[in-house]
Structure formats: C-alpha cells, structure tokens
C-alpha cells in the first residue's frame, strides 16, 4: 500500500518507529522497504495517516501523536463487565435485537465458536414473536477454516448454520458464507469481497478475541491485509476447540480483512473466561500494532467490549 518515498539518501532503510519516534518497531505497513532522509519524516507520517484513513474512513476523527500513544483516546473502547457468561450473552443479544429494529436490510457479520453461542440462541429465540423483524436480516460469515469438506461439523459455516441460519430460517441469499472446500481459495475470498462491496457495509460486526490477539482470522504479522484474504494460521489457531476432533487440521483460513471489519458501522467484541484475561488486559492498553491485530479496534469510533468477570479480572470500566 505504500510506495517508496523519495528522499535525499535513497540507500538508507528505515523502520516505521524511526520515522515517528515510536518504541514499537513493528510498524511496517506492507513489508516493503521504505527509504527516508530527515526531510521525509513529516511526509511519511502524512502518507501513513492517509493510507489508514483509506482503510477506515472514520479514522479521521482519531487524534494521533508522534509516538502512537492512544492514552488520550480511552473512550474509543466502551467496556461493560458482567458477573457471568449468561448475563453477558443476554446483553449482546439485546443489542443485536435493538439494532435490527432501527434499520431495514440489516447486515450482521457473525463469528463462529463457543463465545457467541448463547448470544445467538437468545437472539434467535425472538424470531417467533417478531417474524417480520427478522425477514430483512442478512448474515455474513466472517471467516472459515480452509480445506474442510463442505458441511463438516468443524467448519464455521456449519456452526453458524446451526446457531443462526437454521433457527432464523435464512435463505441462501440472506446467509453469505465462505466455501471451506473452495478449489481456489483466493478466488473465494474475491467472491466474498465482491458481495460485501455490493451489499455492505456491515451494520454490526460480532467479534471474538483470540488468545494471541487475532480478530476473525487476522493473525499477528508485520502487516495486516485490509480485505478478504487467505491467511496462514498460527499454532494457537490450529489448536482451536472447533478443530480438536480433526486428524488433520487446516493450515490456512479464509477471512475478512481488518479494513472490512473497521468499515463496520458498529462492532461488538465478546470476551469470556479466565483464559482470555491476559489478552483482554493487553487490549485495554492503548496502542496500535499489527503484532496485536485486536489493537486496531482502537481506531474505530463505535466499539463495545462485553466481557464476563472471569475474563475481566479486576478491571473496572472507566465512567
């Protein structure tokens, strides 16, 4: 996404940290070497800012400092702590229900896995009482394990089919899913990307928080891909509970990119359990780096973190 920057000393390489004075040297946006002289630093800052604003237009409202310190933007993440998983799930379901009441042709981006399971159950239970409310709902699957046979119970599509699509009686036109068995995964990502471009943006994105800080299947890296893409899975992702029964675990995933997520109108991050306490604590420290993809949520103006006490530990949300 960056191009080489003209400068007085084209043989001198730089790290992003050198250009902005940051302590985090992981700010290399696309892995391409850039060159700079002293006169280029301000230009590089402006280019980087511009590229991020293209990634997420709402970034224009976020204040930046030269050392990438976001301590002044603590209100960017709204946090609610609940005493248990059930209470957290019911609040999440209530928020989704309230959101679809306010907008026609609502597009919900859904994550698979255990954390949102109860949320989806409570949400779907309202269909019998409000059938017309759900008639305009569309659901987009956020990611998928690559290489699994279609319909495999371990697939994210099968998980969401059971918890959302079937209970809500969503047609194929209103439930857009990645094909885990796509013979050409990159083309499958392009197909999802085109669909989102035609039917988006996402109105509400439901996210979980990975143990290494990944969101969807955007793994920690030197650079993050903005749109739907094929990603090599980390060891921790390949040990996900959904894959435990498989003799051969997927090595790659298909996922929406961080730019697709940040373009959502609203983001709801669900975090549950003691195992997520350390990674949630890390998220609460403002600072953005592709080595911790969830940190990019600080760049969005409407992110709410719902967590249970087991995950939050002693954290007390700010008033």
LINTADA-V211246 format. One record per pair of residues at least 24 apart in sequence whose ideal C-beta (glycine too) atoms are under 7 Angstrom apart, sorted by the first residue. I is the first residue (numbers start at 1). J is the second residue. Records with the same first field share a line. If there is no record, write none. Layout:
I->J ; J
This chain:
1->29 ; 30 ; 51
2->29 ; 30 ; 32 ; 34 ; 47 ; 51
4->34 ; 35
5->34 ; 35 ; 36 ; 40 ; 43 ; 44
7->35 ; 36 ; 37 ; 39 ; 40
8->37 ; 39
9->37
10->35
12->36
19->44 ; 45
20->45 ; 66 ; 67 ; 68
21->66 ; 67
22->67 ; 68
24->68 ; 289
26->222 ; 289 ; 290 ; 291
27->289
28->222 ; 223
29->223
30->223
31->222 ; 223
55->226 ; 259 ; 262
56->259 ; 262 ; 263 ; 299 ; 300
58->300 ; 301
59->299
61->301
62->299
68->287 ; 288
69->287
70->286 ; 287 ; 288 ; 298
71->286
73->286 ; 298
74->286 ; 318
76->298 ; 301 ; 303
77->297 ; 298 ; 303 ; 305
78->303 ; 304 ; 305
79->305 ; 317
80->304 ; 306 ; 317
81->307 ; 309 ; 312 ; 315 ; 317
82->306 ; 308 ; 309
83->309
84->308
85->118 ; 272 ; 308
86->118
88->270 ; 272 ; 306 ; 307 ; 308
89->118 ; 119 ; 122
90->122
91->306
92->119 ; 268 ; 270 ; 306
93->119 ; 122 ; 123
95->268
96->123 ; 204
97->123 ; 126
99->203 ; 204 ; 266
100->133 ; 137
101->133
103->203
104->136
105->136 ; 138
106->136 ; 137 ; 138 ; 203
107->138 ; 140 ; 199 ; 200 ; 202 ; 203
108->137 ; 139 ; 203 ; 204
109->140 ; 142 ; 202 ; 205 ; 206 ; 264
110->139 ; 141 ; 142 ; 160 ; 164 ; 206
111->142 ; 206 ; 207 ; 208 ; 216
112->156 ; 159 ; 160
113->208 ; 242
114->241
115->208 ; 270 ; 272
116->206 ; 208 ; 270
117->163
119->270
120->163 ; 164
121->163
124->164 ; 167 ; 168
127->167 ; 168
134->168
137->168 ; 174
138->174 ; 199
139->164 ; 165 ; 170 ; 174 ; 175
140->176 ; 196 ; 202
141->176 ; 177 ; 178
142->216 ; 255 ; 256
143->216 ; 217 ; 253 ; 254 ; 255 ; 256
144->178 ; 180 ; 253 ; 254
145->180 ; 243 ; 250 ; 253
146->180 ; 185 ; 230 ; 250 ; 252 ; 253 ; 254
147->180 ; 250 ; 252
148->180 ; 181 ; 250
149->181
150->179 ; 180 ; 181
152->180
154->242 ; 243 ; 245 ; 246
155->180
159->242
178->254
185->230 ; 252 ; 254
186->230
188->254
189->228 ; 229 ; 230 ; 254
192->228
193->227 ; 228
196->260
201->263 ; 264 ; 265
202->263 ; 264 ; 265
203->265 ; 266
204->264 ; 266 ; 268
205->261 ; 264 ; 267
206->268 ; 270
207->267 ; 268 ; 269
208->270
209->269 ; 271 ; 276 ; 279 ; 280 ; 283 ; 294
210->237
211->236 ; 275 ; 279
212->236
213->279 ; 282 ; 292 ; 293 ; 294
214->293
215->261 ; 293 ; 294
216->255 ; 256 ; 261
217->253 ; 255
218->255 ; 257 ; 258 ; 293
220->290 ; 291 ; 292 ; 293
221->290
222->290
223->290
224->258 ; 290 ; 293
225->257
226->257 ; 258 ; 259
227->257 ; 259 ; 260
228->255 ; 256 ; 257 ; 260
229->255 ; 257
230->254
231->255
258->293 ; 296
262->296 ; 299 ; 300
265->302
266->302
267->297 ; 300 ; 302 ; 303
268->304 ; 306
269->297 ; 303 ; 305
270->306
271->305 ; 307 ; 311
272->307 ; 308 ; 310 ; 311
273->310 ; 311
274->310 ; 311
276->311
277->311 ; 313
280->307 ; 311 ; 312
284->315
